[in-house]
Structure formats: C-alpha cells, structure tokens
Amino acid sequence: MAKFKKSKIDDYLKEYKPLKELYRDFSYTIKFILENLLRKNSFKYQAITCREKSEKSLKDKLETVKKIKSVKDIDDLAGCRIIFYLDNDVQRVIQYLQNEFVVVKQNLKYSDDSYNALHLIVKLNQDRLKLSEYERFSGLKCEIQLTTVLYHSWSELAHDVIYKPEKSLSEFDKRAFDSIKGRFSDVMKNHIKQAQYSFDFIFKEIEKIKQGKQVFDVAFLKSIVDSKANNEIYENLKILLKYIEEFGDKTPKELKIIEIVNSTLEKSKQLKKEPIKTAFGDLPGHDYADIAEVCLDILERLRFVYPKEVFETLSRLSVDENEKVKKKTLDVAAKMAKYTFWPKEKKIYYHPQLFILDEIEKLDDKNLLTYLRLLVKVSEELLSPSFEGTSWSDHKTFTIHQGSLPAGDTVKKIRERTISILKKLYPLSETISEKQQILQALGQATHTPHTGDYTPELEKIILDNTNTLISYYSSLVKEADNEIIKIIEEQL
C-alpha cells in the first residue's frame, strides 16, 4: 500500500511538472488583478506576494491528501498573500474579492495563540475568461491569503524558530524547546492580538478626524458616556488619556473631564463584558475594572489641576466593590499626597498636602471610618520625611530627584495635623486590622529620611513627633489587645 501511494505521488508530481510554469503565470496574473483592485479602492497594505507551489511542497501536501483525481484538484498550486496593516481592511476587502472572482472556498485560519489568516480559494470569473489573455487559466484555482503585518511577522518568526529547525534540535533539550514554543504562543495571545485590535481602533478614530470630526471636543467626550459597550468606552478613554498626557494642566476647563470620568464609571457598571469581534475571531473584552483603571490614570494626571474633584472621586472609589479598583485608587491617592520636587522651579509645593488635610478635617466621624483605608494611605505619604521628582534634560537623559524635606513651619504643621487625624481615627476603628493600619501609619512619623542627609531642624521635628507618639502609645497600652501591644513594642 505504501509503494502504491508513493507511485501515485510520483504520478501527480509528473503531472504537475509541465503545469508549473502555467501556475506561476496564473499567480502573477492574480497578483496583478489584486494590485489594481486595492489601488482602485484605496486600500493600504504592506505587500502582495505570489508563488507557484514548489515540487517539494507539493510532495509534502500529497502525503496528507486523502483522494484526488488530478493534481489540479489541489487548491493552492497558485497562491497570493496580501499583507494588510489593519484587521479592518481584511474584513473590508472580502466583498471586493467576491465581486472580482468566483470564490470556491473561504477558510478562517484562527487561533488564540498561533497562525491567523483568512484563506480564499478563487477562480477567474467568466467575463474575464472570455478575454484571450486569460482563457488559458480556465479551471485553475488560486489561494489568496489575507493577513496583517503583525500576524505575518509572528508567523514568519515562528516558522524559522519553531518549525524549520531540524528535529534533533528540539530533541536535544525538549523542555527548553517547549518553553520557547510556549513563549511564542504567549506573545500572540497576550500582545500581538491586543496590539492589532488597538491599531484598528486608533485608525478608525483617525478616519473620523479626516472626516472633519473633532475627537477632543464636547461631542467626543459625550460620546464616551453615551457608548453602549465597554470595549468602545475603553478605547475612547485610552485616546483621551493620551491627550491629557500631552496637554496636562493645559487641558481646557470647559471640557469638564472629571464629570465625564464619573459619568463613564457609572455607565460602565451597567454594561456587560462582551468579546471583541475581529476577522480572526474573538478577543477578551473589557469590563468595569478595565474602564476604572484608565479613569484612574486620567485622575492621576489631573490631580493637581482639579484637586477637589479628583480627591472626591478617589474617596468614593476607595470603597468600591471591586478590589482591583480599590487598590489602584489607593495608589493614585498616595501619589496625590506625595511630596513632589519640581525641577524647573527647584521647589517643593505643599498645596496638595494642605488641601488634602483641609478636606479630611471636614469629614465627620462616619466618613472618617468609611474612608479609613484611603486616609491611612495618604497619611503615610504626609508623614514621609522625603521628596521625589523627575525631569528630562534631553530626549535621552531622565533624572530622578530625591532627598530629605526642608524643615520649616509648613512641614511641621502638616505632620502635626496628620498625627492628630490618625489619633482621632484610632478610637473610631472597629477591628484589630484597622487599628494596626493606623499604628503603622503613625510609625512613619518616627522615620528619618533614607538618604541620611538631613538637617538638625528636620531631626528636631521628627524627635518631637516621636515623643508625641510615645506619650500617646503609653495611654493606649493599658487597654490594648496583644496584637496592638506587639506593634507598639516594635515601634518603641
């Protein structure tokens, strides 16, 4: 049976040999038609390639084919590949191909973590075959592969690294080779697919701009809130974030971005998570937590522009039901309270810290307890004896500025007010865990700067704070639980 099969393969190869040049001409002809089609309809693409099937490749294919009457039954003896930049163009071109050719088959080669392309098997239509220059291609089929630059690059690299190496290489260290294959799959699943989707969305927005629509106006911001899907909200918010990163404190006040952020968060909670539909299959969609993460990135960049609105939103999100959102919120709140050095002015401004203290001191006991986690987090920063800052001296040089706070009446008052807030919060706390968090924050008041380079004036402030805590802890010890006594002993 094996010999018979081999002889049949040899017969098909002999049949193909005189046809090879015909299929080469056919593939070039299809390529020419495709180039005119794409140019006429303003498609952007990287390349169109064509080829006739090699005899070696045909031999490999025949070994897997079950039954054919003639070598012409093989679909891909002629082949073309169109490499687009965008997935949207892959979807858009299909209708044009169906009008231009007779589509015999359409096959989606889709995988979460592997090769992705759309394969069409086509023939020339009758109108074209009537022309003398095309009639010799009657009955011939060509495979047209549609893919994107990102998918094509992945496929080429995977072929060279994973599939092309001789078997002995993978057998030499199978575990290492399997690990490499896993890394390739991970790149496709977690990076390339997401990047491809983002590229498509970005270019869709660019087209809107070309049509005269202003993305960053009131209508655009309103469209974010009016969106009926979290996936659309997410991508529009990412564009808004890029805009804010570029313009920062120059962001127009009339846009009322914080209102948009709050409305968007509420809208997102009402929407379900849906998959992202693409020509190459579904991608995981975005949910409320994803939306909140981008919104928090926006708030972080506007924390000095709209301190009151941002702090109110952070306070509300610090008690969100989603733990991921709460964690991110606390991180942003900590950045808002952090002492920041501004290289241009060579100064530290204390307005954010003073503002936060003013807002906290307005809270009643109920709200103090409600926002306990947030207050503890910002208090740790307010009691920090150090500052940080960053600057770019040129496009290559990034400088980190850090050091001890300059001692002065403002720093002294900020620390004293923060300690008073935490002392007020302690008896309101209801659990051992909450009390432990408060004591850990209070302990920050006794720390000197990590750099070791600080003035006697700052040391005096820290020493006064330490003595205040010793007296306060002495008053707690008599009625404290063992867990609390343990923390006090460690700090003392």
C-alpha positions in Angstrom: 0.0 0.0 0.0 2.9 2.4 0.9 4.5 1.7 -2.5 1.3 2.3 -4.3 0.8 5.6 -2.6 4.4 6.6 -3.4 3.9 5.8 -7.0 0.7 7.8 -7.1 2.6 10.8 -5.6 5.2 10.4 -8.3 2.4 10.4 -11.0 1.0 13.6 -9.6 4.4 15.2 -9.5 5.0 14.3 -13.1 1.6 15.7 -14.0 2.4 18.9 -12.3 5.9 19.5 -13.7 4.7 20.8 -17.2 1.9 22.8 -15.4 4.3 24.6 -13.0 5.0 27.5 -15.3 1.3 27.9 -16.1 0.5 28.2 -12.4 3.4 30.6 -12.0 1.9 32.8 -14.7 -1.5 32.4 -13.0 -0.2 33.5 -9.6 1.4 36.6 -11.2 -1.9 37.4 -13.0 -3.9 37.1 -9.8 -1.3 39.4 -8.1 -1.7 42.0 -10.9 -5.5 41.9 -10.5 -5.2 42.3 -6.8 -2.9 45.2 -7.0 -5.3 47.1 -9.3 -8.2 46.2 -7.1 -6.5 47.5 -4.0 -5.2 50.6 -5.6 -8.6 51.5 -7.2 -10.4 51.1 -3.8 -7.7 53.0 -1.7 -6.6 50.1 0.4 -3.4 50.5 2.4 -1.3 47.4 2.6 2.4 46.4 3.1 2.8 43.9 0.3 1.3 41.4 -2.1 3.3 38.2 -2.7 2.7 35.4 -5.2 4.1 32.0 -5.9 3.5 28.7 -7.6 3.8 25.6 -5.4 7.2 24.0 -5.3 7.5 20.3 -6.1 8.9 19.6 -2.6 5.9 21.5 -1.0 3.5 19.6 -3.3 5.1 16.3 -2.4 4.6 17.1 1.3 1.0 18.1 0.6 0.2 15.0 -1.4 1.3 12.8 1.6 -1.5 14.2 3.6 -4.2 14.4 0.9 -6.8 11.6 1.1 -8.1 11.4 -2.5 -7.8 13.4 -5.7 -8.5 12.6 -9.4 -5.9 15.1 -10.7 -3.2 17.3 -9.4 -5.4 20.3 -10.4 -7.7 19.3 -7.5 -5.1 20.8 -5.2 -6.4 24.2 -4.2 -3.1 26.1 -3.6 -0.9 25.3 -6.6 -1.0 29.0 -7.2 -1.0 31.3 -4.2 -1.1 35.0 -3.3 -0.8 36.7 0.1 -2.0 40.2 0.9 -0.4 41.7 4.0 -2.5 44.5 5.4 -1.8 46.8 8.2 -5.3 46.6 9.7 -7.7 43.9 10.5 -10.5 46.2 9.3 -9.1 46.1 5.8 -9.1 42.3 5.8 -12.8 42.4 6.6 -13.4 45.2 4.0 -11.6 43.5 1.1 -13.6 40.3 1.2 -16.6 41.9 -0.5 -14.4 43.2 -3.3 -12.8 39.8 -3.8 -16.3 38.1 -4.0 -17.2 40.6 -6.8 -13.9 40.2 -8.7 -13.5 36.4 -8.6 -15.5 33.2 -8.2 -14.9 32.3 -4.5 -14.8 28.5 -4.3 -13.9 28.2 -0.6 -13.4 30.5 2.4 -11.4 29.2 5.3 -10.6 31.1 8.5 -7.3 30.0 10.0 -7.8 31.3 13.5 -6.1 30.6 16.8 -5.8 32.3 20.1 -2.1 31.8 20.2 -1.0 30.7 16.7 -1.3 31.4 13.0 -4.1 33.8 12.0 -5.2 34.5 8.4 -8.2 34.2 6.1 -7.8 31.9 3.1 -9.9 32.2 0.0 -9.8 29.8 -2.9 -10.7 31.6 -6.1 -11.2 31.2 -9.8 -11.3 33.8 -12.6 -14.9 34.7 -13.4 -16.4 34.0 -16.8 -16.3 37.7 -18.0 -12.5 37.6 -17.6 -12.0 34.1 -19.0 -13.6 35.3 -22.3 -10.6 37.5 -22.9 -7.8 35.9 -24.8 -5.1 36.8 -22.3 -6.9 34.9 -19.6 -8.6 31.9 -21.3 -5.6 29.6 -20.7 -6.3 29.9 -16.9 -9.8 28.3 -17.2 -10.4 25.9 -14.4 -7.3 26.9 -12.4 -7.7 27.8 -8.7 -5.6 30.2 -6.6 -5.4 30.5 -2.8 -5.5 34.1 -1.6 -4.3 34.5 2.0 -5.3 37.7 3.9 -3.4 38.6 7.0 -1.9 41.6 8.8 1.7 42.7 9.2 1.7 41.7 12.9 0.3 38.3 12.3 2.6 37.8 9.3 5.7 38.7 11.2 4.8 36.4 14.0 4.2 33.6 11.5 7.5 34.1 9.7 9.5 34.1 13.0 7.6 31.1 14.4 8.3 29.2 11.2 12.0 29.9 11.4 12.4 29.3 15.1 9.8 26.6 15.9 9.0 24.6 12.7 12.1 25.0 10.5 14.8 23.7 12.8 15.8 20.0 12.4 14.2 17.5 14.7 17.5 16.9 16.6 17.4 20.4 17.9 14.1 20.0 19.7 15.1 16.6 21.0 18.4 17.9 22.4 16.5 19.8 25.1 12.8 19.2 24.8 11.8 21.1 27.9 13.7 24.2 26.8 12.3 23.9 23.3 8.7 23.5 24.6 9.2 26.6 26.8 10.2 28.6 23.7 7.1 27.4 21.9 5.1 28.5 24.9 6.7 31.9 24.8 5.8 32.3 21.1 2.2 31.4 21.9 2.1 33.9 24.7 3.3 36.7 22.5 0.5 36.1 20.1 -2.2 35.7 22.7 -1.3 38.5 25.1 0.4 41.0 23.0 0.0 40.8 19.2 -3.7 40.2 19.2 -4.3 43.1 21.6 -1.9 45.4 19.6 -3.7 44.6 16.4 -7.1 45.5 17.8 -5.7 48.7 19.3 -4.2 49.7 15.9 -7.5 49.1 14.2 -9.4 51.3 16.7 -6.8 54.1 16.5 -7.0 54.2 12.7 -10.8 54.2 12.9 -10.6 57.3 15.1 -8.1 58.9 12.7 -10.6 58.4 9.9 -13.1 60.4 12.0 -10.7 63.3 12.2 -10.1 63.2 8.5 -13.9 63.5 8.0 -13.8 66.7 9.9 -14.9 65.4 13.3 -13.1 66.8 16.3 -12.2 63.9 18.7 -11.3 66.1 21.7 -14.4 68.3 21.8 -17.6 68.2 23.9 -19.2 65.9 21.4 -16.4 63.4 21.6 -16.5 63.4 25.4 -20.2 63.0 25.4 -19.9 60.0 23.0 -17.8 58.2 25.6 -20.6 58.4 28.2 -23.2 57.5 25.5 -21.3 54.4 24.3 -23.3 51.2 24.6 -20.3 48.9 25.1 -17.4 48.8 27.5 -15.0 48.0 24.6 -15.8 51.2 22.9 -15.6 53.2 26.1 -12.2 51.7 26.9 -10.6 52.6 23.6 -12.0 56.1 23.6 -10.8 56.6 27.2 -7.3 55.5 26.1 -7.3 58.2 23.4 -8.5 60.8 25.9 -5.7 59.7 28.3 -3.1 60.2 25.6 -4.5 63.7 25.0 -4.3 64.5 28.7 -0.8 63.2 29.0 0.2 65.6 26.2 -1.6 68.7 27.5 -1.7 68.1 31.2 -2.7 71.3 33.1 -3.5 73.0 29.7 -6.5 70.7 29.3 -9.4 73.1 28.7 -11.6 73.5 31.8 -14.8 73.7 29.8 -14.4 70.1 28.8 -15.4 69.1 32.4 -13.3 65.9 32.2 -13.8 64.8 35.8 -17.6 64.9 35.3 -17.1 62.7 32.2 -14.9 60.3 34.2 -17.5 60.0 36.9 -20.4 59.5 34.5 -18.4 57.0 32.5 -17.7 54.9 35.6 -21.4 54.8 36.5 -22.3 53.9 32.9 -19.7 51.2 32.7 -21.1 49.4 35.8 -24.4 48.9 33.9 -22.7 47.3 30.9 -21.8 43.7 30.5 -18.4 42.4 29.4 -18.6 41.4 25.7 -15.9 39.8 23.5 -14.2 42.0 20.8 -15.2 40.7 17.4 -12.4 40.6 14.7 -12.0 39.0 11.3 -9.7 36.5 13.1 -12.0 35.5 15.9 -13.0 37.0 19.3 -10.7 38.7 21.8 -11.4 39.1 25.5 -13.5 42.2 26.1 -13.2 44.9 28.7 -15.1 45.2 31.9 -15.8 47.9 34.6 -12.4 47.2 36.3 -10.6 47.9 33.0 -12.6 51.2 32.5 -11.9 52.3 36.1 -8.2 51.6 35.6 -8.0 54.1 32.7 -10.2 56.6 34.5 -7.8 56.4 37.5 -4.8 57.1 35.1 -6.7 60.2 33.9 -7.3 61.3 37.5 -3.7 60.8 38.4 -2.6 63.2 35.7 -5.2 65.8 36.6 -4.7 65.5 40.4 -3.1 69.0 40.6 -5.4 70.6 38.1 -8.7 69.5 39.8 -7.6 68.6 43.3 -11.1 68.8 44.9 -12.9 66.8 42.2 -10.2 64.2 42.0 -10.0 63.7 45.7 -13.8 63.3 46.0 -13.7 60.7 43.2 -10.8 58.9 44.8 -12.6 58.8 48.1 -15.7 57.3 46.5 -13.6 54.7 44.6 -11.6 53.7 47.7 -14.7 51.9 48.9 -15.6 50.4 45.5 -16.8 46.8 45.5 -14.0 45.8 43.1 -10.8 45.1 45.0 -8.7 45.8 41.9 -10.2 49.2 41.6 -9.7 49.9 45.3 -6.0 49.0 45.1 -5.4 51.3 42.1 -7.4 54.1 43.8 -5.2 54.0 46.9 -2.0 54.1 44.7 -3.3 57.2 42.9 -4.3 58.8 46.3 -0.8 58.1 47.6 0.7 59.9 44.6 -1.5 62.9 45.2 -0.2 63.2 48.8 3.4 62.5 47.9 5.9 65.4 48.3 6.9 66.3 44.7 10.0 68.3 43.7 9.5 70.5 40.6 12.9 70.7 38.9 12.1 73.8 36.8 11.2 75.9 39.9 13.6 73.9 42.1 10.9 73.9 44.7 8.5 71.7 46.7 5.0 73.0 46.7 2.8 71.9 49.7 -0.6 72.9 48.3 -1.7 69.3 47.6 -0.8 68.2 51.2 -2.5 71.2 52.8 -5.6 70.7 50.6 -5.9 67.0 51.5 -5.6 67.8 55.2 -8.3 70.5 54.8 -10.6 68.0 53.1 -10.0 65.3 55.7 -10.6 67.6 58.6 -14.1 68.4 57.2 -15.2 64.8 57.5 -17.5 63.6 60.3 -16.8 60.5 62.3 -18.9 58.3 60.0 -17.0 59.3 56.8 -13.6 59.1 58.6 -14.4 55.5 59.3 -15.8 54.9 55.8 -12.7 56.2 54.1 -10.2 54.7 56.6 -8.1 52.8 54.1 -7.7 55.9 51.9 -6.9 58.2 54.9 -4.2 55.8 56.2 -2.6 55.6 52.8 -2.4 59.3 52.3 -1.3 59.8 55.9 1.8 57.6 55.3 2.8 59.9 52.5 2.1 63.1 54.5 4.3 61.8 57.3 7.1 60.8 54.9 10.3 62.8 55.6 11.4 62.7 51.9 10.5 64.1 48.5 10.8 62.8 44.9 10.7 64.3 41.5 11.7 63.5 37.9 12.8 65.5 34.9 14.1 65.1 31.3 17.2 67.2 30.5 17.0 66.0 26.9 15.4 63.1 25.0 18.0 60.7 26.2 18.5 61.8 29.9 16.0 61.0 32.6 16.8 62.4 36.1 15.3 61.3 39.4 15.4 63.9 42.1 15.1 62.8 45.7 16.1 63.9 49.2 15.0 64.9 52.6 12.3 67.5 53.1 13.5 71.0 54.0 12.5 71.6 57.6 10.1 74.5 58.2 6.9 75.6 59.8 4.7 74.2 57.0 6.2 70.7 57.2 5.9 70.8 61.0 2.2 71.7 60.8 1.4 69.1 58.1 2.9 66.4 60.3 1.2 67.5 63.4 -2.2 67.7 61.7 -1.7 64.3 60.2 -0.9 62.7 63.6 -4.0 64.3 65.1 -6.2 62.9 62.3 -4.8 59.4 62.9 -5.2 59.7 66.7 -8.8 60.7 66.1 -9.3 57.8 63.7 -7.9 55.2 66.1 -10.8 55.0 68.6 -13.3 55.1 65.7 -11.8 52.0 64.1 -13.7 48.8 64.7 -11.3 46.0 64.0 -7.8 45.0 65.1 -6.7 45.1 61.5 -7.8 48.7 61.1 -6.1 49.7 64.4 -2.9 48.0 63.1 -3.0 50.0 59.9 -3.4 53.3 61.8 -0.5 52.5 64.1 1.7 51.5 61.1 0.9 54.9 59.5 1.7 56.7 62.8 5.0 54.9 62.9 6.0 56.7 59.7 6.3 59.9 61.8 9.3 58.5 63.6 11.3 57.7 60.4 14.3 59.8 59.3 15.0 60.1 55.5 16.6 57.1 53.8 19.4 59.3 52.4 20.9 60.1 55.8 21.5 63.6 54.6 19.1 65.8 56.6 19.2 68.9 58.7 19.2 69.2 62.5 15.9 71.1 62.1 14.2 68.2 60.4 15.6 65.8 63.0 14.1 68.1 65.7 10.7 67.9 64.1 10.9 64.1 63.9 12.0 63.8 67.5 9.1 65.9 68.7 6.7 63.7 66.7 8.3 60.6 68.3 7.8 62.0 71.8 4.2 62.7 71.0 3.7 59.1 69.9 5.4 57.7 73.0 3.0 59.6 75.2 0.1 58.5 73.0 1.1 54.9 73.0 1.5 54.9 76.8 -2.1 55.9 77.1 -3.2 53.0 74.8 -1.2 50.2 76.3 -3.3 49.6 79.4 -6.4 48.6 77.4 -4.8 47.4 74.2 -5.0 43.8 72.8 -1.9 41.8 72.4 -1.7 42.4 68.7 -1.6 46.1 69.3 0.9 45.9 72.1 3.2 43.9 69.8 3.2 46.7 67.2 3.8 49.4 69.9 6.7 47.4 71.3 8.2 47.1 67.9 7.9 50.8 67.2 9.2 51.8 70.6 
